[in-house]
């Protein structure tokens, strides 16, 4: 049976309620000023006032931080490709209430399409967005109205995806979608851009689709959104191959929002492909994610604890023997999730890890000198 990415009805309902509160409270200004704590407090207060059931309040409160992070990540993603000097940030925030999906993620393609069509924004920004989100006709039209100095600037200082578009636009005389598709098959567009995959895969034959899909994933460092989309369109045999060849990246995808809410439903299908080494890599990935979060997601702590409890003894023995995992891992295993998480103490549990790593590197350098 194929691994399903279908979220529970409870998740979809809670997500719908909390996103509607975000929209109703008009939190755009606070996001623009990065007042994330103010946003959390506003939503918490509204939930407490409107929902009399304490149990339901607690359930809805669990959605606040993931949804705040979803907006924050979206703003960070578009700012990487934004060339300032116009009101893009305001336009993005204005579009969010219309772009929530039922799973608690933002429909970035819908949001960005509105920006690409917005003539109040600079053609340069709109062209970059059209390339990044694979709006073929818009990219062609906007390229034709850019000044030479803008084209030269983008050719040297834009993202890899935009540079590939420019390379094709400058080298190809016939601007045709099928020709662009054929040209793109050998480029990083395939494994670095989920929007390219969404537009291109339906045009391929089943054999071509399978071959290019697996080629895009195996042995590549890819984003969670690319992995999630690919798993959702794969056959059972293709899924099994990816689970076997890219186990850690599949787990990374499963830990991302919102799939972490069905983590163990998915994990049942991936467990058979875990090795002792990849198990340790997954643990390390979760621990590092917790360490790097400004506001710790308690779901990750619960997932790590349950993952450990379900793991075979020989996996646990190898993890305990790993000097880079031992202290931070034990810290989480000993922690009571009903308490406030001591982030600073947890971060200090990595200090010995960093010291041992530094000594190890120093010894290697000494031996080779």
N, C-alpha and C positions, 0 to 999 in steps of 0.2 A: 504493500500500500504506500502511496506517495506521502511524504511528510507534509502535513497540512500547516498552513500559516494562518488559519482562521482563528480570530480572537473570540473570546466568550461574549455572550450577550450582556453580561454584567459589565465587562470592560467597555463595550461600546456605549452603554447607557451612561455610565459614570463619566466617560470622556465627553459625551454630548452635554451633560449637565455643567461640567466645570468649564468647558470651552465657551458655553453660553454666558457664564458668569464673567469670564475674561472679556467677552465682547460687550456685555452690558455695562461693565465698570469703566469701559474706555481707558484701558491701561496704557495706551500708546505713548503718552507723554512720559510716564515712568520708565517705559522700556527705552525711550529715546535718551533719557538721562541715566539709564542703567540703575534705577532704584528698584532692584529686584526684591528686596526685603519689604518695601512698601507694597508692592504688588501682592506678595504672599499674604501679608497681613490683611489687605483689603478683601481678598478672596476668602480667607479663613473667617473673617468677621461676617461676611455675607452668608457663608454656609451655616455658621452657627445661628444666625438670625432666621434663616429661611427653612432649615431642616431640623425638626424637633427630635428626631431619632438619633441618639448618640452613636449607635453602631454605624448608621449610614453616614453620619458626619465624618467618622474616622475613615470610612472607605473612600469618600470623596476627597478628603484631605490628602490621601496618598497620591492623587493625580495632580496636585498643584505643582510640586517641584518638577516632575517630568515635563509638564506642559510649559512651564517657565523655561526649562532647558531647551525645549523644542524651538521656542521663539528665539531664544538667545543663540542657538546653533544656526538657525536660519539667517539671523542678522549677521553673524560672523562669516557665514558662507558667502553671502552676496557681497559683503564688504571687501572680501579678498579680490573681487573682480570689478570693483567700483573705482572710478576715476574722479571722485569728488565734484565739487563746483555746481551741483544742482540738488534738488530736493528728493533724491532717491530714497533716503532713509524714511522720510515722512510718507512717501508713496507706498513703500513696502509695508509699513505699519498700518496704513489705511486699508491695505488689501487683505490683511490677515483675517479679520472677521468673516470674510466671504470665502476663505480658502481652507478652513479646517476640514479635515477628513474625519470620518466616523471613528477611526482607530486612534485619534489623538495626535496625528501628525499634520503638518501643513502641506497642502498641495502646492509644492514649490513651482511646478510647471504652470499651473493656473495663475499663481501670483506673478510670476515672471512674464508671462504672456501679456498681462495687463500693462506691465512696465514697458515692454518692448513696443507696444502700441501707443504709449503715452508721449505725445509730441512736445510736451512741456519739458521733457528730459533731453539731455544731449544725445545726438546721434551716435557719438562715440560709446557712451554707456549702453545705449540700446543695442548697438552692434555686438558688443562684448557679451551681453546677456543672450542675444539671439544665437550666438555661436555656442555658448556654454549649455544652453538648453535645447539646442538642435532645432531651432526654428528656421528651416532652410530658406524659404522665400523671403522672410524678413532679413536674414543675414545678407542675402544677395542685394536686396533693395538698399539697405543701410550702407553696405560697402560702397555702393555707387555714389553716395552723397557725402562720404567722408572726404575731408581735405587730404592732400598728399602728406602734409606734416603729421596728421593724425594717424594715417596708415603707417608711416615710418615709425612713429612712436610705438604703436601696437606691435609692429613686427619685432621690436627689440625688447619691450618691457611688459608684454602681456603674458597670460598663462599659457601653458603648453597647448591646451585645447584650442585657444584662440589662434596661436601661431600655426597650428596645423590647418585651421580653416584658411588663414591668410595664404599659406603656402599653396593650397589648392586653388584659391581664388585667383592668385597671380600666375599660376602655371597652366590652368585649364581654360581653353577658349570656349568650350561648350559647357554652360552652367546647367547641368541636368542632375536631378536627384539620384538617379540610378548610377550615373557615372561617379558622383560623389561617394555613394555607398560602396561601389566597387573599389574605389581608391582608398577608402577608409579602413578596409578590412585588415590591412597590414600595419595600422597605426595604433598608438596607445588609446585612441578614442574608444576602442572596444572594451578595455578593462578599466578605464578611468571615468567613464561617463555613462551613467544609467539612462540618460535621456537618449543617447545615441542607440543604446541597446533597444529601448522601447520602440523607437521609430524604425529601426532597421530589421530586427528579427522577423516581423511579420512578412517582410518582402522576400525572405529566403525560403528555399525548399527545406523540407524536414531534415534531410541529410546535411545540407549546408548549415542550417541553424544549429544542429547538434555539434557539428565540428567546430564552428566558430565560437559557440557558447562555451564549450569546454576549454578551447584554446585561450579564451579571454580570462578564465578563472584559474586554471591549474598553474601553479608555480608563480603566480602574480600576487602582489600586495594590492588588494582592492578594498574599496569602501564597503561599509555595511549595507548601504542602500543598493549598491550593485549586487552584492551577494543575495540580499533578500529578494530582489526582483528575479534574479536568475533561478533561485530555488523554486520560486512560485510558478515558473513556466516550464520547469524541467520534467522529464519523464522519470519514473521510478529508477530506471537504470542509470540515468544521468545523475540523479541525486546521489545514488550510492557511490558513484565514481568520485563526485566532489567531496562527499563525506570522508572517503578514504584518502584522497589526495590532499585535501585542504581542511583537515579536521579542526585545527585551531582557529582558522578564519571563519569557519561555520559557527563555532562556539562564540566567537566575537560578535557575529551577526545576531545570534540567539540572545546575547546579553544586552543588545541595543533596545531602545524604546521603539515600539511597544512590545516587541517579541518576548522580552524578558517575562512578561506576564503569563506566557505559556511555555516558559523555558523547559520545564520538565516533561511536558507533553512532546516537545520536539526532541529533547535529549534522549528519550527512549530509543529513537531511531539512529542516533549518532554514537551512543555509547559503544557499540561493538567495534567502532573504528578507532577508539582511543587507545593509545599506547602509554606506557609509563612516562615516556618523555613528553608526549603531547598533553598528558594529564597535568604534569608539572607546569607546562607552558600556559595552560588554561588557568591554573591557580595563580600563577604569576601575573597574568593579564588582569584578572579580577582584582588582585591586591593592588596593582599599580593604578587601576582605574579608581578604586576607592581612595587611594592616597592623593590622586590628582584632582579629585572633586572638591570644589569649594564648599559645597553643602552635600554631605554624604547621603547617597541613596541607600536607605536601609534594605531595600529589596535585594541589593547586591550582596549584603552581608548574609541575608537569609539564604540566598541561592548558594553562596559559597559553603555555608554550614551544611546545607542539605546535600550538595554535591559531594562533600567530604563523607558524610554519613552513608551515602549510597555507593561509594567507591570501594573496590576490593582491597583487601589488606595489603597485597603486594604493591599496589599503587601508593597507598598511604605510607608504607615503609620507605619507598623511594623518595617521596616528597619530604618526609621527615629527615632524610639523610642529605637533602639539598640545603647547603648553608645559606643560600640566597632566599629561601622560602621560610625557613624554620621559625624565626622570631615573628615576622608579621603574620604568618599563617596561624601560629599558636595564639597570637593576640586576638584574632577574629574568632577562633574556635572557643576561646575562653570568655568572650564578651557576651553579656546578656542584652539581647536586642530590645528589651523593654526599657533599657536605660539610655541616657543621652550619650552619644558616641564621643569618646575623648580623642578628637582628631589629632591634636598635637602629640599625645602620647603614642598614638598609632604611628604617626610619621617618624617618631624617634626610634621605633622598632626597626626601621630601615637603616639606621645609622651604622650598626655593626656590619650590615650587608655591604654598604658603600665602603667601609674601611677595609673589609676583607678583600673586596674587589680591587681597591687601590693597591693593597699589598701584593695581590696576585699579579697585577700588571707590572708593578715595580720589580718583582722577582724575575718575570719573563724578560724584561728589559736588561736586567743585570746579567742574566744567563747568556743573552745574545750579544752583549757588549764585549 
